[in-house]
Amino acid sequence: MSVLIQTKQSLKGRLIYTGFQLIHFVKELALSCIFPAVIFLSLALTEVLPLPILARYDWLLIIFLVMQWWMVRSGLETADELKVICLFHIIGLILEVYKVNMGSWFYPESGIFKIADVPLYSGFMYASVASFLCQAWRRLNVRMINWPAPWLVIPLAFMIYLNFFTHHVWLDIRWILLGCVVIIFFKTTVSFHIRSEKYQMPLIFSFILTGLFIWIAENVATYFNAWQYPNQQEGWEIVHVGKVSSWILLVIVSFLIVAGLKRVKESRCDKI
């Protein structure tokens, strides 16, 4: 009987501990999502509230710029993280200009701050992915185990990004690239900390989870007219599930860039 009581108490203790760990994990992820959360809240509010003087897309740009300034000023974001976010803004904006002019999607509203029919705020949606990765990396003390050699990682990231452009005029090799990702990162795991406890998960699994999350976020964004796909002109429809593969590839590119920059910074710190 005493053994049974001790077992029940031990099980109860483990469940309570797991619950605290989960709460802490969710809290850290929520803090890492501050910038993406502001983006979605801004999309929703500017869709339903009357806006003076400027067009909605211009207000969104101003809101996101102010938010970035505040995050750095308040210490929620470091100067190095801001540099990464600016890089992703440029990478995303270039992709947006190309995709919009190829007819993949479009921005239905007017605005002053536009380049080739693409509002400048759109780059922040890519930057928000980088913001989340950088914040989560720091808050959860993320480390890579069995990270592949740079001569494999760098060309893979370049080919994935390039395929977003070339598949319009050549073959779409996304499934070949996803196969390469599985082969190259099959042994790679992500190590992260929740309080003092260390956990691990396969890197490929984290790619899939993040890609699914962004696809869900994309449905919310298109619902609030952040942009529209051709089939959504007559009314909102759920984004085709096939887009998940595109978002997984984008997450992989984002992760590889952030991981590469983190490793460069760590190597420099080791030499000091």
Residue pairs with C-beta under 8 A, 6 or more apart in sequence:
21 194
21 195
21 197
24 194
24 195
25 140
25 194
28 136
28 139
28 140
28 194
29 136
31 76
31 135
31 139
32 131
32 132
32 135
32 136
32 139
33 132
33 135
34 71
34 76
34 131
34 135
35 67
35 68
35 71
35 77
35 127
35 128
35 131
35 132
36 128
36 129
36 131
36 132
36 217
38 63
38 64
38 67
39 64
39 124
39 125
39 128
40 217
40 220
40 221
40 224
42 60
42 63
42 64
43 60
43 220
43 221
43 224
43 225
43 226
44 224
46 56
46 59
46 60
46 63
47 56
47 224
47 225
51 59
54 62
54 112
55 109
55 110
55 111
55 112
56 109
56 111
57 107
57 109
57 110
57 111
57 113
57 114
57 119
57 121
58 111
58 112
58 113
58 119
60 119
60 121
61 113
61 119
61 120
61 121
61 124
64 121
64 124
68 77
68 82
68 85
68 124
70 76
71 77
72 78
72 79
72 82
76 135
77 85
77 131
77 134
77 135
78 138
80 265
81 131
81 134
81 135
81 138
84 130
84 134
84 257
84 258
84 261
85 127
85 130
85 131
85 134
86 127
87 130
87 257
88 123
88 126
88 127
88 129
88 130
88 254
88 257
89 123
89 124
89 126
89 127
90 123
91 126
91 161
92 122
92 123
92 125
92 126
92 127
93 115
93 118
93 120
93 122
93 123
93 126
95 126
95 161
95 164
95 165
96 118
96 122
96 123
97 115
97 116
97 118
98 164
98 165
99 105
99 164
100 106
100 107
100 116
100 117
100 118
101 116
101 117
102 168
103 230
104 229
105 227
105 228
105 229
105 230
106 117
106 227
106 228
106 230
107 114
107 117
107 118
107 119
107 122
107 227
107 228
108 225
108 227
108 228
109 225
111 119
113 119
113 120
113 121
114 120
122 226
122 227
125 221
125 226
126 250
126 254
129 214
129 250
129 251
129 254
130 254
130 257
130 258
133 254
133 255
133 258
134 258
136 142
137 258
137 262
140 192
140 193
140 194
141 192
141 193
142 190
142 191
142 192
143 190
143 191
143 192
144 188
144 189
144 190
144 191
144 203
144 259
144 263
145 188
145 189
145 190
145 191
145 200
146 187
146 188
146 189
147 153
147 188
147 259
147 263
148 184
148 185
148 188
150 260
152 184
153 184
153 256
153 259
153 260
154 260
156 177
156 180
156 181
156 184
156 256
157 252
157 253
157 256
157 257
157 260
159 173
159 177
160 177
160 249
160 252
160 253
161 253
163 172
163 173
163 174
163 177
163 249
164 246
164 249
164 250
167 173
167 174
174 245
174 246
174 249
175 245
177 249
178 245
178 248
178 249
181 204
181 207
181 252
182 204
185 203
185 204
186 204
188 202
188 203
188 204
189 200
189 201
189 202
189 203
190 200
190 201
190 202
190 203
190 206
191 198
191 199
191 200
192 198
192 199
192 200
192 201
193 199
206 255
207 248
207 251
207 252
207 255
208 248
210 248
210 251
210 255
211 244
211 245
211 247
211 248
211 249
211 250
211 251
212 244
212 247
214 247
214 250
214 251
215 239
215 241
215 243
215 244
215 247
218 239
218 243
218 247
219 238
219 239
221 227
222 228
222 229
222 232
222 236
222 239
223 236
229 237
229 239
231 237
